[in-house]
Amino acid sequence: MPPEKNTLTKVFDDLEAVEEQLSKRKNINLFLDFDGTIAPIAPTPDKVKIPPEIISILEKLSEYEHVFTAIITGRSIENVSEVVNLKNIHYAGNHGLEISGVKRTEIVPNAAQIVRSIKKISDDLNKVLLTVPGAWVENKSLTASVHYREVPVSHVPELNRLVGEITAHYIDRGLIKLTRGKKVIEIRPNIKWHKGKAVTWMLKNIAKKRATNIYIGDDETDEDVFKILNSAITIKVTRDSKMKTDARYFVNNPTEVRYFLQWLLERVTSLK
């Protein structure tokens, strides 16, 4: 069982225990969030650059038959797969509403209606948010994101009000729900599905069996996975070791994620 909340341990201070856990099983399932985890946060998603060292490590890990690697992200599969550009790893986009090789209609009931609603909401928000400097809307088909990283603090209440007004009708009809991340409001289908459900599906259907599971993420949406993988190696990307989280370990930033992945790559060879 993971430690109680607010007792995070830095993963580099407990590598001996991590290595011992890895040694118990031959296979590894590695799940990674994208923004803020393997790629540093940028002012806008299109400006995010994934470090070439990370790409190199992931490419090498994907060459091992006993390692399953997947990226679980709020981005669309089309977008993240284009940015990462590695063929031998799996992707779950839109917070798990899209999974590589799985038709979204198998996961999202009434997917066509949701796509139409998300488009209408995005179009309406694009109009009203013209009064909020720095705000912009990203339509990802099954979900949408209202980004406000560059919005002045004094304008955030106005942004919240406008988002609430535009989405209220759809929330009342039970079509969508709002969730929050780092300087973003997520507009998602009102179904019981999230990153944790997506990881559970992948473990059951396409990931390695009898494997050590590893999940690394930085956002509130990753908590759904931490709760489910309560016996796994779970790592929160945060500078606050006292924060409330269901993760077991923490690292400070994407650079330290890279250090851990490099350490993992060096250990993978011995598990063959």
N, C-alpha and C positions, 0 to 999 in steps of 0.2 A: 504494500500500500504506500502511496506517496505520503510525504510528511504533511502535517497540518498547514493550513494557509498561514502566510506570513513567516514561514521558516524556509525560504528558498536557499538552496545551496548552489554556489557557482560550480558549474559542471567540471571546470578544470581542477577544482579542489577535491573531486571525488572520482577521478578517472579510473582508479583501481577498481572501484565498485562497478563502474560502467563496463569496464573490460571484462570483469567477472560475469556480468549479466550477458554480455555478448558471447562469451565462451560456452555458454550452456546450450546454445542453438546454432546450427550451421547457417541458417538463412537470416536475412535482415530485410525488413520493410522500412524504408526511409521516406517519410512524408514531410514536405517542406512548404511553408507559406512563401509567398513571393515578396511583395512590397514590404520593406522594413525588416525582412528576414534574410533572404539571399541577395536582395538588391536594396541599396539605401533609399530611403524616402526622398522624393524630389517634389518641387512645387506643384507639378502636374504629372500625371501618369506617363504621358508621352516623353517626358524628359528623364525618366528612370533609365539608368544604365546598369546592367548586371555585370559585375566585375569579370574579366576574362579568366581570372584564376578560379572563380566558382564554376564557370562553364567547363573548364578543363577537368576539375575534380568530378563534377557530375557525369561528364562523358566517360571518364575512367571507371567510375562506380558502375555505370550502366553496362559496362563490358563484362561484369561478373554475373554469371548465371544465378548465383545464390543471393543476389541483391535486387530488390524491387524498389524503384525510385519513382515518386510521384510528387507533383507540385499541386497544392490545393490553394486556390486563390479566389479573390472576388472579381478578378478580371475574367473576360470571356476566354474560352479555350482558344479561339482564333487569335486573340491578341497575345496571350502569354506564350503560346507555342511558336508564334512568329518571333517574339522577343528572345526566347530561350534558344529556339532552333536546334533542339536535340531530338532525334527520332526514337531513341530507345528508352524514353521515360514516358510516364503516363501523366495525364493532366485532368484535374477537376476544376472547372471554371464556374463563375457565378455562384460562389460559395457552395459548390457541390451540386448545383442544379444541372450542370453539364459534366459528363464524365467521358473520357476518351473511349470511343467505340460503342457508346450506349446512346440510343435515341432519346432525346430529351422528353419526348412524349411518354416514355416509360417511367420517368421520374416526376414530371410536372403534369398533373391533371389539367385539362383544358389549356394546354400550352399556347395554342393559337390565340385564344382570348386574352391570355396574360400578355402576350407580345403586343397585341393591339392596345391594351390598356397602358402598358409601360410606354409605348410610343406617344400616346395622347398625353399622359402625365408629363413626359419629357418635353414635348412641344409646348405645353402650357407653362411649365416651369421656366423654359428658356425665355419666354416672353416676359413673365412677371419679374424674373430675377435680373432683368436689365437694370433695375434700380439698385442692385446690390453689387458694389464694386468687388471684383475678384471672384465672384461666384460663377460656377458653370456646371452644366448637367451632362453626364455621360450616359448615353443610352446603350445598354449592353444586351438588348433584346429581351431576355428573361428577367433582368433586373436593371435598375438605373441607380446612379450615384450622383448626389449633389455635393460637389467639392467646395470647401470653403477655407482651405489652407491659407489663401491669400486675401481673405476677406478681413477688413479691419474689425477689431473686437466690437466696436460701437455699432456695427451693422449686423452682427450675428443674431440678435433678437428679431430683427426685421426678416432675416432669412428664415429663421425658424417659423415665424408667423406665416410667411408666404407658402412655405412647404406644407405647413399644416392645413392651410386653406385649400390648396390645390388637391391634396391627397385625401382630405376628410371623406369625400363621397365614396371613394374606392375602399377606404378602410371600413366605413360603415356597411358597405356591401359585402365585406369579408374577402375582397379580392387581393388586397395587399397588406403588408405590414411594414413599419419603419424600424430600422435598427441603426445603431450608430457605431462608427469606427473612429479612427484618428482623423479629425477634421473632415469627416464625410458623413452624410446621411444616406443610408442604403434603403432603396425602395425595392421590396422583394415580394414574391408571391406569398400569400398567406397559407402556406402549407407547412406541415411538420417535417421540414428538411433543412439541414444545415451542414457545415463542414464535418461535424461528428458523424452524421448519418452517412455522408459520402464515404468517409474513411471506413466505417463499418461495412458498407457495401463492397468496397474494394478489398477489404480483408477477407470477405466471404467468397468473392467471385474471381478476383484476378491477382491478388497479392500472393506472396509466398506463405505456405503453411508451416506450422511449427517454427515460427520466426521470432526474432527479437524486434519489437516495433519501436521506432523512433519518430517523434514528431517535434518540429521546431516551428514556432510562430510568435508573432509579436502583438497581435491585435485581439480585441475583445471577442471577435468571431472565432478565434482559435480556442477559446475556453471550452467550446462544445466538444472539441476533440480531447482536450486535456481531461475532461470529466470522464469520457468514455475509455480512454487508454490509461486507466489509473494504475496499471502495473507495468507500463511501458517506460521508456526513457523519454520523458517529456521536458522540453526546454523552452522557457519563455525568454524572448528578446526584450530586455528592459534594463534600465539603470537603477530601478527601484527594487531592491531585494526584499523589501517589506510589503510589496503590493499584494493584494488579494488575487490569488490565482490557484488553479488546480494543477499547475505544472509542478514538477519535482525539482527541476534545476533552472538556472538562468545564465544567460550571457549578456553582455552589455550592448552589443551592436552587431550589425552584419559582418564586420571584420572578424569578430570573435566567432561568429557562425562559421566563417571560412576556416578559421583555425581548427575548430572542432571537426569539420568535414574532412580536413586534411589529415587530422589524427585518425578519424574513422577509416579513411582510405588506406592508411598504413596498416590498420588492424585487419582490414577485410581479407587481405592476402592470406593471413594465417588461418582463416576460417574455411579455406577451400578444402 
